[in-house]
Structure formats: C-alpha cells, structure tokens
Amino acid sequence: MLIHRYILGNLAKLFLGACLVLYGVMLIVELVKLGRLITLRDVDVLALALVPMASIILPMALIFSILMVLEKLSVESEIIAMQACGIPKRSLYVPILALSFACMLLHMGIATFLGPLSMQQIKERLAARAPEKVFAFLNEKEFIDTFKGITLYIESVNQRTKTLGTVFIETTGKTHSVIAAQKGTLEARPTGILMKLSEGSVFMDAKKTTRYITFDEYDFLLDADLSRELSIRKNEVATQPQLARLIRENPQPKYVKEYHNRYAFPLISLILAVVGMRFGIQQPRSPRYTGMVVGIGTIVCYYLIFLMADRLVKGRSLDPVLGAWLPDAAFCLILAALWAKDRLPGRKGGS
C-alpha cells in the first residue's frame, strides 16, 4: 500500500538519523571513559563496541522516530487528509509495528549472541595489548589493583622515560609479602609485563616462617586485569548457552536475571511503539512536542523500574525472573489501563 511505503520511508530516514546521532554521542562517552586505553590502532575495538551499544540506541531511536513522524503528519494535517480520503487511522500503525518488531528481533539477537561475542573480542584484544598500555593503568600516589594478585602503590611515574619512583607492592595468595624499592621499570614481554625493581627489600610471611631480604635487582611478571578497568563482568561476555551453563554451575540471582533480561528488555521496542502510537498524534491546538516529552518520560520511567527491580534482586527481596520481567509487566498494565480509559463511553481514543 502506498501510504505504508510513505510512512515507512519517513520512519526509516528518521530512525537511521537518530541512530547515527546517538552512536556519535555514545562513542564520545566511550572515548572519554577509555581515552587512556584507546589509540588510533584500536579502531577495531571501537567498531566492536558499536554492537552492544545497539541495545540502548535501538529503543531510543525507535521512539524518537515514531513520535517525530506522527507529529509531522499531525501538524501538517496529513492525517486529516488521509482520513478524508477514507484511509483509517489504524493504517498508520502497520509500518510502525513492522519497524518496532524488526527492532525487537535485532535487539534480542544482539542481547543473546552478538553483544556477548563482541564483548569477548574486546576483552581479548585489549588484554593482548595490555603490555603496550601498561603505563595507562598507573596513577601516582594511589593504590592500584589492576594487576592480579597484587596491590601496587607508586610515588612517581615518569611517562617519558618509562620509569617508576619509590614502589610498594603487597602480594596475596599462599605467601604474603611486601616489597619496597627505590626505582623500577616496566617492560612489555610476550609472556606478560615484566617489572624490574632495584635497591629494595622484601618481607615474606608464610604460615610458619618469616623472611626479610634486601636486593639490588628484583624481577617478576604482572598480569593485568582489564576486565576491572573496563567494567566487563563475567556474565556480559557469555552468550545465552554459556550463561545457561554458568547458571547451572553457580545459580546466582544476578546470572538468572541477566539471562531473562536478554529476552525481556528487547520487548521495550513494542512497548515504545504502542506509547508512540498512543501519544504521537497531536490534536490541532495541542502543545508542540508533547509526544517527545512523553517518549523521554517513558524511557526514564522504564529505566527507573529496571533499576528498582535490579536492587531488589540483589537484596534477595525479589525473584530474579520476576525482576527481569517487572518493567515490561508494569508498562503493559499501564497501557492496558489507558486503552480501557479510551474505550469508556463519551471518550474519543487518542489512537
């Protein structure tokens, strides 16, 4: 039908434009966050980061494109012209539902499979390049726990000469030790990051013995844990089958909720489509941009319910499965109440 192609064409243009703008904003945020880790050589990492970002960008671009198209059709009296030609208002909604359903399927594929695979690749590639970026993790006069099994404190870091001044290290494990050195350097090796200390001492405390030694030179390997720096959690790099196996081995509520979130969250595309259809069409004398305000408010409310459910699940006050589906259930009830209200005698439906 010609009218469907016309509306779908407008939706597609605005949807793609909104995606580009939102991706640009998200990339700037990621560059600020990872600026010390990302260089021009890491374009592949940024490209991989675009995939999981889509879980946030798709719903936002969808609701804005729906509201802007419906508001344009309302303001320019195109909807009135369509109705005068005998085209029912519900015909406007076919392309909107088609686009929202496509977004939901794409979102679900990213959440369950493509997103975790991208996170795995990001983690592996940055971990492989960690020795080259080791100085990006070092902050002067701060306790650093980026490296596995040790806590590091450095008085001064010279980025130009790649040297360290006054180094203190505490190791954990079977043997507890404290190492102090006047100077140090870091070198990238195929097997890891080699720290070379000079002019220092080591205090070791085993179960039954203690030992204190001094040294002129002392070398050991560091293992950088980039997951902590990038806030990459174990469940984020697991595809759905891997996450199901992880739940069988360790059924923590956060894993169970994450598993169901990947099916529940994509349904926001259909919810936003219904919200857009309900509030997008403007009356001739209604205030401009009412639909946009409703759209932003819907996203914020959904996020607040999501956070509330997440906190309740973490506090063991709510079942993780129920917590995952709570935002969808709450909005379905709200939309059902609005639909029933529109059907009351004497009222005209807003959609």
PABAMAR-692446 format. One record per atom (N, C-alpha, C): x, y, z. Coordinates in steps of 0.001 Angstrom, whole numbers, padded with zeros to 6 digits, always signed. Layout:
N
XYZ...
# end
This chain:
351
+000848-001190+000000+000000+000000+000000+000889+001247+000000+000533+002212-000828+001361+003410-000997+001551+004167+000308+000480+004298+001102+000582+005050+002353+001546+004377+003325+001582+003037+003312+002510+002310+004183+003955+002596+003788+004231+002601+002460+005595+002875+002000+006004+004310+002335+005062+005221+002233+005353+006628+002538+005730+006794+004016+004929+006215+004901+005205+006337+006344+006471+005582+006713+006647+004383+006160+007844+003598+006466+009100+004304+005983+009024+004985+004824+010175+005728+004330+010569+006857+005267+009570+007602+005760+009852+008668+006734+010410+008113+008031+009829+007002+008486+010315+006373+009712+011766+005929+009561+012066+005289+008438+013417+004768+008226+014450+005887+008224+014146+006999+007546+015101+008117+007490+015358+008697+008880+014299+008927+009630+014465+009488+010976+015120+008481+011914+014769+007216+011762+015354+006172+012611+016862+006072+012385+017286+006032+011130+018723+005949+010834+019449+007212+011287+018825+008375+011097+019440+009614+011559+019611+009641+013071+018577+009199+013801+018661+009149+015265+019732+008163+015715+019848+007025+015012+020880+006042+015356+022278+006637+015193+022496+007374+014092+023812+007972+013859+024156+008999+014938+023179+009830+015295+023419+010844+016333+023718+010182+017673+022907+009204+018045+023098+008525+019327+024403+007746+019362+024762+007118+018242+026051+006421+018186+027204+007411+018351+027086+008572+017743+028127+009581+017900+028298+010005+019348+027174+010218+020037+027225+010606+021450+027842+009487+022289+027408+008247+022042+027915+007113+022816+029407+006897+022587+029860+007091+021350+031286+006931+021068+032120+007982+021783+031610+009201+021840+032327+010253+022568+032428+009891+024047+031325+009381+024608+031327+008965+026017+032345+007853+026243+032384+006853+025335+033326+005747+025478+034766+006223+025327+035006+007165+024420+036366+007679+024248+036838+008426+025479+035927+009165+026114+036280+009850+027358+036580+008831+028457+035772+007782+028510+035924+006747+029533+037200+005934+029340+037512+005589+028082+038637+004703+027784+039777+005439+027099+039796+006770+027220+040782+007553+026496+042216+007121+026723+042543+006716+027928+043929+006343+028216+044272+004944+027705+043237+004164+027328+043489+002811+026838+043383+002705+025328+042629+003617+024696+042341+003520+023274+043236+004471+022483+043826+003959+021397+044608+004775+020474+044041+004590+019066+044686+005239+018089+044233+005099+016703+044370+003664+016215+045249+002894+016829+045421+001491+016437+044261+000615+016911+043415+001158+017775+042344+000355+018369+040986+000633+017727+040986+000966+016441+039732+001225+015740+038859-000024+015737+039495-001201+015652+038726-002446+015662+037973-002626+016973+038566-002189+018081+037905-002297+019375+036684-001382+019427+036826-000164+018917+035696+000764+018883+034582+000235+017987+034957-000386+016858+033947-000958+015963+033178-002075+016652+033881-002907+017411+033206-003980+018149+032288-003418+019232+032683-002277+019808+031869-001673+020865+030535-001156+020336+030442-000931+019011+029183-000460+018436+028070-001494+018562+028438-002771+018612+027415-003837+018633+026626-003837+019939+027263-003968+021121+026460-003946+022354+025787-002611+022624+026337-001514+022065+025694-000204+022240+024285-000183+021654+024053-001027+020642+022758-001034+019968+021612-001374+020910+021879-002089+021992+020824-002432+022949+020204-001190+023581+020977-000118+023686+020469+001145+024223+019977+002057+023110+020695+002055+021999+020412+003001+020924+019136+002659+020162+018895+001380+019870+017730+000989+019071+016406+001466+019674+016126+001206+020968+014849+001675+021522+014704+003195+021506+015802+003911+021811+015717+005366+021837+015476+005930+020436+016192+005403+019448+015990+005869+018076+014579+005536+017591+014056+004389+018006+012718+003969+017586+011651+004932+018095+011655+005224+019395+010590+006073+019952+010680+007494+019388+011884+008018+019205+012008+009365+018665+011537+009430+017212+011860+008414+016416+011426+008421+015015+009910+008296+014910+009297+007455+015736+007832+007303+015706+007151+008609+016083+007589+009211+017177+006949+010442+017650+007131+011592+016668+008320+011688+016077+008568+012791+015140+007756+012626+013860+007614+011395+013370+006824+011169+012155+005352+011461+012413+004818+010939+013521+003401+011161+013816+003113+012636+014087+004035+013321+014748+003830+014753+014989+003865+015534+013672+004769+015148+012764+004837+015814+011457+003528+015605+010682+003025+014384+010696+001778+014103+009987+000608+014867+010608+000650+015046+011928-000424+015771+012609-000351+017264+012313+000831+017849+012470+000999+019297+012309+000696+019728+010876+001102+018920+009912+000889+019270+008508-000457+018797+007983-001314+018345+008897-002699+017936+008571-002772+016783+007577-001693+016003+007481-001711+014866+006571-002632+013762+007069-002720+013613+008377-003616+012586+008923-005070+012934+008605-005429+014202+008741-006793+014637+008409-007088+014373+006929-006093+014644+006061-006279+014408+004626-006453+012922+004337-005686+012088+005042-005814+010639+004848-007200+010151+005265-007678+010645+006398-008993+010232+006868-010095+010725+005929-009902+011911+005350-010881+012430+004391-010942+011570+003132-009818+010897+002824-009777+010004+001667-010246+008586+002001-010700+008403+003236-011205+007100+003627-010165+006134+004156-008955+006629+004431-007896+005765+004981-008041+005733+006497-008282+004563+007100-008456+004504+008555-007157+004825+009291-007297+005367+010497-006124+005763+011271-005229+004580+011593-005835+003394+011750-005033+002224+012108-004044+001835+011010-004289+002305+009765-003343+002013+008680-001987+002676+008926-001985+003764+009704-000728+004427+010036+000169+003538+010886-000454+002622+011613+000284+001870+012613+000966+000625+012057+000597+000193+010863+001197-001021+010297+002704-000860+010116+003201+000196+009449+004664+000341+009325+005363+000570+010663+004684+001231+011604+005280+001453+012926+005486+000122+013644+004470-000731+013615+004590-002046+014258+005621-002917+013546+005694-002791+012220+006680-003573+011480+008102-003177+011872+008362-001873+011964+009695-001401+012349+010014-001787+013787+009049-001655+014691+009296-001990+016099+009551-003487+016270+008835-004317+015498+009051-005761+015583+010442-006123+015063+010874-005469+013974+012223-005707+013451+013283-005281+014469+013064-004139+015134+013997-003675+016177+014053-004658+017334+012895-005208+017709+012856-006160+018816+013677-007408+018485+013520-007944+017263+014263-009144+016873+015762-008866+016806+016129-007715+016224+017546-007351+016154+018121-007162+017546+017376-006476+018407+017799-006254+019790+018003-007574+020515+017093-008517+020326+017197-009810+021002+018406-010598+020501+018674-010518+019184+019850-011197+018647+021144-010615+019188+021179-009285+019342+022367-008642+019909+022524-008989+021380+021417-008970+022128+021482-009223+023570+021890-010652+023891+021433-011599+023090+021675-013010+023413+022937-013571+022787+023393-012991+021679+024513-013625+020978+025582-012639+020506+025202-011682+019644+026200-010807+019032+026888-009897+020054+026105-009363+021008+026683-008487+022027+027729-009182+022885+027404-010351+023487+028421-011066+024272+029654-011444+023467+029466-011860+022199+030627-012194+021373+031512-010967+021157+030895-009811+020947+031668-008575+020779+032437-008237+022055+031789-008403+023214+032460-008130+024479+033628-009083+024703+033474-010340+024285+034575-011291+024381+035764-010828+023548+035491-010389+022323+036560-009927+021445+037232-008671+021989+036436-007744+022524+037008-006526+023109+037940-006876+024260+037481-007763+025131+038275-008163+026288+039571-008836+025861+039480-009744+024886+040663-010482+024443+041666-009566+023746+041176-008653+022908+042090-007797+022156+042789-006781+023056+042052-006207+023995+042691-005254+024906+043626-005967+025876+043260-007192+026273+044151-007957+027154+045449-008294+026436+045360-008613+025133+046565-008924+024362+047465-007697+024214+046840-006508+024212+047621-005279+024052+047959-004613+025385+047595-005268+026471+047827-004685+027799+049292-004354+028062+050243-005235+027693+051640-004872+027952+052049-003554+027317+051476-003227+026144+051830-001977+025487+051193-000776+026176+050126-001018+026934+049361+000076+027531+049532+000127+029041+050526-000576+029552+050610-000744+030997+050679+000583+031743+051363+001590+031189+051501+002863+031894+050180+003619+031978+049192+003204+031156+047873+003828+031240+047159+003464+032527+047597+002375+033180+046949+001916+034405+047579+002503+035659+048707+003183+035518+049470+003616+036682+049141+005057+037050+048640+005233+038260+048361+006560+038794+049269+006809+039991+049855+007980+040031+050752+008311+041143+049985+008440+042460+050605+007942+043523+050111+008089+044888+048672+007581+045052+048387+006462+044384+047100+005780+044531+047342+004281+044629+046440+003589+045337+046522+002140+045406+045908+001561+044137+046677+000710+043456+046290+000173+042153+046080-001330+042285+044883-001809+041933+044608-003245+041992+044279-003813+040611+044762-003147+039569+044532-003607+038201+045218-004943+037935+046371-005159+038567+047141-006367+038320+046717-007466+039288+046535-008658+038742+046001-009769+039527+046963-010168+040640+046415-010324+041826+047179-010869+042947+048039-009877+043692+048066-008599+043291+048905-007629+043992+048186-006291+044122+048602-005540+045123+048195-004144+045264+049452-003298+045142+049388-002283+044292+050565-001510+043932+050393-000058+044353+051468+000529+044872+051478+001954+045215+052778+002548+044687+052670+003635+043911+053837+004250+043286+053844+005743+043604+054967+006216+044077+055088+007634+044404+055129+008513+043160+055885+008097+042139+056000+008918+040936+056124+008031+039703+055534+008507+038591+055584+007799+037310+056085+008773+036255+057176+008405+035586+057717+009225+034510+057330+008564+033182+056299+009139+032504+055809+008544+031271+056850+008636+030151+057669+009673+030189+058649+009880+029097+059770+008855+029159+060342+008637+030337+061453+007684+030464+060981+006289+030849+059668+006125+031092+059092+004826+031458+059710+004269+032740+059887+005146+033725+060467+004704+034994+059526+005023+036151+059693+004296+037246+058882+004457+038443+059776+004865+039601+059229+005678+040495+059983+006099+041661+059286+005692+042952+060011+005030+043850+059516+004574+045153+058252+003716+044988+058473+002429+044888+057404+001475+044606+057148+000605+045834+055875+000420+046183+055471-000502+047252+054487-001515+046671+054719-002789+046955+053867-003855+046420+053489-004806+047554+052183-005145+047607+051709-006169+048536+051106-007304+047718+051601-008508+047930+051095-009665+047193+050174-010474+048090+049241-011166+047466+048314-012037+048195+048428-013447+047634+047911-014384+048360+047994-015777+047946+048514-016644+049085+049148-017762+048728+049666-018671+049764+050735-017998+050611+051554-017171+049969+052604-016446+050685+052318-014953+050601+052229-014314+051776+052001-012873+051823+053349-012173+051876+053521-011168+051021+054800-010457+051012+054583-008981+050742+055525-008193+051232+055544-006743+050995+056895-006407+050391+056868-005729+049249+058093-005377+048532+058184-003862+048441+059360-003332+048733+059616-001891+048620+060875-001688+047803+060847-000705+046898+062018-000437+046059+062117+001050+045771+063361+001501+045590+063585+002909+045286+063210+003254+043851+063482+002353+042912+063227+002608+041495+062643+001370+040835+062059+001586+039665+061513+000460+038920+061228+000826+037472+061140-000200+036647+060768-000023+035242+059786-001130+034851+059048-000899+033773+058110-001896+033250+058432-002147+031786+058432-003420+031391+058717-003786+030012+057659-004757+029511+057259-004585+028254+056298-005498+027639+057044-006730+027135+056595-007893+027557+057149-009159+027113+056034-010035+026538+056362-010991+025664+055323-011888+025132+054583-012649+026224+055251-012919+027330+054632-013686+028416+053892-012804+029418+053994-011499+029284+053325-010600+030226+054076-009297+030376+053886-008645+031524+054529-007361+031811+055613-007606+032860+056844-007323+032496+057968-007538+033402+058236-006276+034197+058161-006383+035525+058526-005271+036408+059922-005538+036955+060804-004561+036751+062181-004677+037230+062394-003629+038317+062633-004086+039535+062851-003194+040678+064319-003191+041068+064757-002099+041650+066150-002008+042102+066217-001285+043444+067241-001661+044237+067521-001032+045543+066305-001130+046464+065973-002349+046872+064808-002518+047725+064925-003694+048678+063772-004052+049270+063726-005148+050235+062393-005885+050102+062396-007139+050596+061204-007992+050552+060969-008573+051926+059738-008462+052402+059332-009116+053647+058295-010176+053285+058614-011465+053572+057724-012579+053249+057205-013208+054523+055910-013511+054525+055272-014117+055688+054523-015377+055232+055112-016539+055456+054461-017813+055164+053731-018276+056418+053190-019487+056386+052403-019965+057519+053248-020107+058786+054477-020615+058648+055298-020890+059834+056608-020123+059854+056910-019427+058790+058188-018721+058729+058003-017314+058177+058938-016464+058582+059003-015114+058009+060416-014902+057476+060524-014063+056484+061831-013853+055863+061940-012400+055431+063111-011835+055613+063377-010455+055190+064679-010448+054411+064642-009958+053179+065843-009906+052353+065916-008549+051664+067123-008158+051310+067339-006948+050515+067856-007365+049139+067680-006484+048170+068116-006836+046815+068604-005589+046088+069472-005856+045105+069880-004807+044163+068927-004777+042981+068524-005969+042519+067563-006071+041426+066572-007185+041726+065326-006949+041327+064262-007935+041597+063258-007866+040435+063035-009014+039760+062142-009059+038593+060975-010006+038850+059796-009610+038360+058669-010544+038356+057635-010083+037324+056741-011010+036937+055755-010754+035894+054445-010277+036497+053799-009340+035803+052492-008837+036209+051435-009314+035216+050252-009550+035729+049117-009957+034890+048031-008898+035029+047813-008116+033966+046842-007024+034024+045428-007552+033883+044549-007105+034766+043141-007488+034714+042347-006334+034110+042176-006375+032772+041481-005286+032092+039984-005305+032330+039458-006440+032738+038008-006524+032973+037564-005516+034017+038369-005351+035054+038025-004394+036111+038071-002971+035569+039111-002659+034775+039245-001307+034236+038100-000963+033293+037647-001949+032512+036603-001710+031525+035219-002016+032055+035131-002423+033317+033845-002787+033936+033147-003902+033158+033925-004857+032661+033372-006002+031949+033129-007125+032942+031866-007479+033122+031525-008540+034061+031500-009885+033367+031623-010936+034175+031705-012290+033635+030474-012645+032821+029288-012246+033290+028062-012611+032590+027876-011819+031297+028579-010694+031138+028430-009881+029936+029123-010486+028726+030116-011327+028948+030849-011937+027836+030344-013340+027534+029280-013764+028206+028731-015107+027999+027521-015037+027068+027542-015846+026006+026362-015962+025160+025269-016679+025959+024070-016757+025397+022958-017336+026149+023209-018795+026554+023699-019667+025665+024015-021033+026109+025104-021068+027180+026108-020206+027036+027177-020159+028041+026642-019659+029381+025728-018677+029327+025144-018157+030557+024262-019207+031226+023539-019987+030430+022719-021068+030995+023595-022096+031697+024737-022407+031100+025664-023353+031732+026243-022757+033014+026537-021465+032990+027057-020787+034179+026037-020813+035311+024747-020672+034967+023687-020705+035985+023578-022094+036601+023730-023128+035765+023685-024498+036309+024827-024746+037280+025992-024183+036981+027149-024372+037856+027087-023480+039090+026555-022263+038913+026522-021294+040008+025270-020421+039872+024129-020886+040372+022855-020187+040147+022685-018912+040973+023550-017931+040728+023422-016656+041425+022265-015843+040834+021550-015079+041670+020417-014286+041164+020793-013346+040025+021998-012754+040080+022392-011804+039029+022540-012500+037680+022991-013765+037683+023105-014514+036443+021729-014873+035893+020819-015294+036789+019466-015657+036370+018748-014442+035792+018893-013293+036469+018237-012067+035984+018811-011643+034641+020124-011729+034480+020745-011369+033208+020237-012272+032086+020066-013554+032365+019568-014499+031351+018181-014085+030857+017296-013747+031776+015931-013372+031390+015851-011939+030883+016764-011074+031340+016793-009698+030829+016982-009668+029318+017750-010622+028808+018063-010631+027382+016841-010952+026523+015818-011505+027127+014553-011723+026425+013534-010635+026772+013590-010142+028010+012589-009172+028471+012875-007765+027944+014129-007332+027973+014447-005953+027600+014121-005632+026142+014374-006544+025175+014020-006218+023783+012541-005927+023564+011671-006405+024451+010244-006116+024299+009925-004636+024471+010899-003864+024947+010678-002430+025087+010383-001783+023736+010856-002389+022651+010576-001836+021319+009079-001841+021037+008395-002935+021375+006947-002997+021167+006212-002062+022120+006711-001974+023355+006086-001073+024333+006200+000378+023865+007380+000749+023404+007585+002123+022936+006754+002412+021684+006572+001401+020840+005740+001598+019650+004304+001916+020049+003784+001194+021029+002416+001442+021490+002317+002818+022146+003331+003180+022942+003349+004508+023562+003375+005591+022482+004214+005386+021455+004291+006371+020373+002978+006516+019630+002303+005393+019367+001019+005457+018671-000055+006115+019533+000059+005896+020847-000944+006467+021764-000787+007970+021916+000442+008461+021960+000676+009879+022255+001274+010666+021089+001631+009984+019993+002324+010678+018899+001425+011583+018081+000178+011183+017867-000731+012003+017064-001215+013185+017894-000962+014375+017395-001280+015599+018133-002604+016200+017651-003361+016743+018570-004565+017480+018203-004161+018838+017612-004994+019439+016783-004615+020690+016105-004129+021785+017046-004733+021920+018214-004361+023011+019123-003567+022537+020343-003100+021307+020308-002323+020795+021448-000911+021364+021407-000244+021446+022549+001129+021980+022592+002075+021130+021739+003046+021794+021131+004037+021075+020327+004944+020250+021215+005477+019184+020648+006471+018324+021285+005948+017594+022520+004613+017484+022652+004066+016708+023763+004517+015256+023675+004490+014715+022455+004908+013326+022255+006350+013091+022649+007241+014060+022351+008650+013912+022701+008840+013846+024207+008096+014684+024911+008179+014674+026375+007715+013329+026919+006625+012813+026340+006109+011503+026769+007128+010405+026464+007760+010489+025295+008753+009480+024926+009932+009447+025884+010475+010625+026183+011595+010693+027127+011155+010211+028504+009946+010623+028918+009440+010188+030222+009259+008685+030292+008824+008065+029182+008644+006613+029152+009974+005896+029338+011003+006345+028622+012324+005715+028737+012865+005862+030153+012715+007054+030734+013211+007293+032100+012464+006419+033099+011139+006335+032974+010347+005513+033903+010707+004039+033784+010884+003568+032547+011269+002170+032348+012615+001901+033020+013553+002815+032848+014885+002644+033436+014815+002655+034965+013974+003523+035531+013852+003580+036989+013255+002286+037544+012238+001741+036850+011659+000462+037287+012693-000653+037157+013471-000601+036082+014533-001590+035877+015549-001540+037018+015975-000325+037392+016937-000177+038492+016350-000652+039814+015076-000303+040065+014433-000735+041297+014390-002257+041380+014003-002917+040274+013955-004378+040245+015347-004969+040450+016350-004341+039846+017724-004832+039983+018193-004766+041430+017875-003659+042106+018263-003521+043515+017538-004556+044384+016266-004784+044110+015503-005755+044892+016030-007169+044688+016441-007471+043458+017006-008804+043185+018336-008969+043904+019176-007934+043862+020474-008006+044549+020297-008140+046056+019237-007527+046583+018969-007640+048014+018197-008884+048399+017990-009787+047443+017259-011049+047662+015826-010800+048122+015252-009647+047756+013867-009343+048114+012894-009633+046970+013417-009969+045789+012579-010213+044622+013179-011354+043815+012310-012223+043326+012765-013327+042489+013424-012767+041227+014596-013289+040808+015300-012715+039647+014513-012804+038342+013724-013873+038157+012917-013986+036933+011844-012893+036920+011163-012724+038060+010152-011677+038166+010792-010299+038016+011991-010124+038576+012689-008848+038472+013021-008486+037027+013351-009486+036214+013684-009232+034812+012461-008774+034014+011302-009349+034324+010089-009059+033552+009226-007969+034173+009606-007465+035347+008787-006464+036037+008573-005187+035224+009610-004576+034603+009359-003353+033826+008359-003568+032691+008481-004687+031975+007545-004971+030890+006129-005144+031417+006000-005890+032524+004673-006127+033103+004041-004817+033572+004844-003944+034192+004312-002671+034690+003796-001811+033540+004549-001730+032445+004113-000897+031326+002946-001519+030572+002879-002829+030528+001716-003469+029900+000439-003145+030676+000525-003135+031995-000634-002777+032817-001034-001318+032602-000040-000441+032535-000325+000986+032316-000995+001203+030961-000463+000576+029923-001029+000733+028583-002419+000116+028492-002634-001000+029190-003965-001615+029208-004972-000695+029894-004527-000024+030972-005415+000913+031675-005759+002106+030784-004775+002624+030028-005038+003730+029110-005993+003300+027993-005817+002083+027479-006697+001584+026422-008133+001470+026942-008280+000938+028179-009617+000811+028760-010249+002185+028993-009410+003147+029398-009913+004501+029635-010411+005127+028339-009684+004892+027237-010091+005447+025941-011396+004833+025441-011709+003634+025921-012914+002954+025460-014143+003282+026315-013958+004115+027331-015092+004488+028165-016101+005294+027346-017392+005147+027621-018404+005904+026882-018155+007417+026995-018316+008103+025868-018173+009562+025893-016754+010022+025658-015766+009049+025475-014366+009444+025263-013954+009037+023863-013066+009845+023264-012510+009519+021954-011110+009006+022150-010809+007863+021540-009486+007272+021685-008418+008159+021107-007310+008239+021857-006180+009063+021393-005435+008405+020275-005738+007133+019970-005027+006456+018895-005979+005655+018051
# end
